[in-house]
Amino acid sequence: MPASHSEYKLLIIASLIGVIGILAVSIATRSVNITVLTVTASLLFLPSLVRYILTKIDYNNPDPLLLPLTIALAGFGLVMILRLKPNLFPMQSTWLAIGLICFVISAKVFRNLEKIAQYKYLCGIIGISLLMTAILFGVDIGGNKNWVILGPVRFQPSEFAKIFIVLFLAAYLAERYELLAFATKRYGPFDLPHPRFIAPLIAIWGLAMVMFVLQRDLGSALLFFGVTILMAYMASGKLSYVILGLTLFLLGSAICYKLYPHVGVRVDIWLNPWSDPSGKGFQIVQSLFALGSGGVMGSGLTYGFPDLIPEVHTDFIFAAIGEELGLLGTSSILLLYMALIYRAFKISLICQKPFSTLVAGGLAVATGLQVFLIIGGVTKFFPLTGITLPFISYGGSSMVANFILLGILYAISETRAKNA
């Protein structure tokens, strides 16, 4: 059975978002060149080619919305990178192409997902090793030590670590979900299993605190700990895990706030950026001005001043979208993310095997939390974090890792459909 014609139509529509935006920015800035035209043509045809390749390797029944939704988000990202940092546009386009290749590879490799569960501890060791690499050898860029530099290559280990951590947790929790749900004892207001059954969860909490203190990376710490707690909740159905996890994290954060000045500065800037609007609070203040000046319709592509915000192409790209595309643009982005996360949860809910269910659910949680944390930081809803907006922010690590994540979801959706 060939791939659905409607999916190809959706891919073309999603691709047109990026194509039209790139051409609009190029015409407005009078910067049409061979690179822009090549990327525009590639963006129009490459996603459909990727889907055709998957059809040829007998991918017949995958979720039809995962790839179109992602291409639409990546198209938004390319448009904004061309607008904000034209010199980085060729590199971001290259990362998108590499990401699509990795998507095809991961969609093929993870078709036999259940075999991965046999190597759960290897996945856990790789994930923790990646995080420890950033802790031990990380370079301070933009206030966070979450980058590792190897010669000419600079990458964020945490982007790849989240995939291995989710695979490990899914396998571990799938094996022990009955113990987590039923073999419990009461500790004050909480029903919890024996400590040795939740030792990995406690270990990841400790690792998150270390990342928070040594790397000054609140975003990654919250991301990994949030994924751990929510996956434990999905496996057990016990709300006490969430309550206890939040209590532990808030307690650890309060202690760090008192003991470590850099943590205190982050929180103080969040509470009152106007206390130092031209210094430590400059980024968030400029972000709020950008979002406020965009209004409903935005100033229009190339007619705003988002380049006043430091690191606007990475941490604050959502603020740039808000200024130049307005509430309509930011709402479109949020709706695309909501649809993508919804589809991931839907895949999880109709899987027949606990491991696949938890992997799909964990990847949905990881994506949702990452989007929430970065947008919350940009809008001052939450303390500022140093993580990227998936598929949109500039960066090779984020682009490639998130396409691998998407490939895993794609493989799970195809297996589910085949077994249904």
C-alpha positions, 0 to 999 in steps of 0.5 A: 500500500503506497504512502497516503496522497494526503500525507504528500499534500501535507508535506508540500503545504508544510514545505511552502511555509518555509519556501514562501518565508525564505523568498519573502525575507530574501526579496525584502533584504535584496539578498537572493543568491544561489544558496537561498534558491538551492535551499528553497528548492530542496525544502520544497522537494526533500521532505517528500523524497524522504517520505518516498524513501521510507515507502520503498523500505516498506513503511506503509502505515506510519503516523501521517502528521509527524513529518509534515508538522516537523517540516512546518516548524523547521521551515519557520526556523529557517526563515527566522535564521535567514532573517536574523543571522544570514551568515548562519543560514547555509549551516542551518540548512545543512543541519536540517538535511543531516537531520532528515538523513538521521530521521530516515536512519533512526526510523529504520533502526528502531523498527525493532524497538523491543530489542533495545530494551535488552540493552537498557543499562547500556543506554543509561550509561551512555546517557549519563556519560554524555551528561557527565561529559558536559559537567566535566569538560563543558565550556561556558557559552552564554552563561551555561556550561552545556557545550563541549568543544572537540576541535572544530565541532561544538555540540550539546551532549544533553540533546542526545542524552535525553534520548538514551535516558528515555530509552533506559527509563522506559525499559526499567519502568516497563520491567518494574511497573507492578512493583512501582504501582502495587508493592508500596509502603506508606512514608508519611503522606506518600505511598512509595516502593522500596528505595532500591526500586526507585534508586535510578530515579533518585540518582537522576534527581542528584544528577539534575542538582549537579547540573544545576549547580556546576553547569548553571543549566536550569533548563536541562536539569528540569528537563531530565528530572521532569521526564523522569518523574512524569515517566514514573507517573505514567508507569505507576499511575501514582501521583505521589511520585510527581508530588514527591519529585516536585518537593525534592526539586524545589527543596534542592533549588531553594538550597542552591539559591541560598548557597550559590550566587549564580543560581540566586542571580538567575532567580532574581532576574526572573523575579525582577529584571527591571532591577538591572535592565541594561545589565543582567536583565537585558535579555529578558527585558528586550524579549518582553519589549519585542513581544509587546511591540509585535502585537497581533499581526507583528511588524512584518518580516525584516521590519522589527528590531529583534537583533537587539536581543543577545543570542536571539537566534538560539535562546530567544528566537521565539521573541523574534517570531513574536515581534515580526509575526505577532500573536498570529505567528507565535500562536501558529508555532504553539499549535504546531507543537501542540499537534506534534505532542498530541500525536506522540501521546496518541501513538503512546496510548495505542501501543500494545507493549509497555516498553513502546508505550513508555518510550513514545510517552517519554519522548512526548514529555521530553519535547513538551517540557523542552518547549514549555521551558524555553518559551516560559523563559522567554516570556518571563513565565519561568526562570530563563533556561539555556535550552533550544526551541526544537526544530526552530532554534539555530544549532546542529545538536538540537536539530539532529537529536530531535530528528532522531527522536522523531524517527523513533516516534515514526518507527513506533507509529508504524509498528503499532499500525502494522500490529493493529 
